[in-house]
Amino acid sequence: MARRRGASGDAARAFGQALPATFWLVAFFLLPLIFIAVASFMSRGAGGAPVPPATLDQYERTFTVFAPVIWRSISVALLTTVVCLLLGYPLAFFISRRRDPRVRLLLLFLIMLPFWTNFLVRTYALITILQRDGLLNGLLQSLGVIAEPLQMLFTPGAVLVGLVYGYLPFMVLPIYASVERLDMRYVEAANDLGANDLRAFWRVVWPLTLPGVIAGSILVFIPAIGAFVTPDLMGGTRGLMIGNLIQSQFGGRGNIPLGSAVSMVLLALVFVGVLIYTRWGQEEGA
């Protein structure tokens, strides 16, 4: 009897401790998500509000009229992930191989330093560098590389640069954690067995650090596919992505059912990314 009372008391305390977080998640995540899911099947009323009857027209428009926006968002997010991987993997490997711990901490500090500044401020700082009368064009002209300023801003390339600049640390840190746990004796054993550096990398280093690569890729891909600040400020009309489309439908006299349908599609894409990580990343890590 005493054990039962103790168990019930522990359960009650655990429930009381979890109640504030549960209320927060239900009120500010689950209920809005249910509203978005229901609104996505509604018709557009006055002022863009969702009204009956239920319809699939919004999903039809999403996959027909706005299909190019979806594919552009996926391709930009994938390209951002690939570029972050190509830049972040050697950088993480370089940092982890520093023998002096103070040097490693300094380099990691420099990786994290941009997060001390608001993302919007960093985006505007990058704009001042890429605009026609910005620092980069001025430097290239002073060196005689170009005769007149280049149009770098409001291009797909500018969006890519902005996304890579913003999300590169999310790729570096998970890979750094994987490389930090790498036992270099495996590489030495591969070299002793006749493998050159390239073969040892592909057969030993890459598989052992793949969990960090997958984690970093997911951490970059998910925010990149839903980004709207960087495409809006650095891409203009050429940088329209899913996030910009959703924002425009929920603002002013937009179309909330259409914006909800696009939001559900974005949620499905994010879910696919998380599913890949939970299925593949954990299996590789095990």
Secondary structure, DSSP 8 states (H G I E B T S, - for coil): -HHHHHHHHHHHHHHHHHHHHHHHHIIIIIHHHHHHHHHTTSEE-GGG-EESS--SHHHHHHHHTTHHHHHHHHHHHHHHHHHHHHHHHHHHHHHHT-SSHHHHHHHHHHHHGGGGS-HHHHHHHHHHHHSTTSHHHHHHHHTTS-SS----SSSHHHHHHHHHHHHHHHHHHHHHHHHHT--HHHHHHHHHTT--HHHHIIIIIHHHHHHHHHHHHHHHHHHHHT--HHIIIIIGGGG--HHHHHHHHHSSS--HHHHHHHHHHHHHHHHHHHHHIIIIIHHHH-
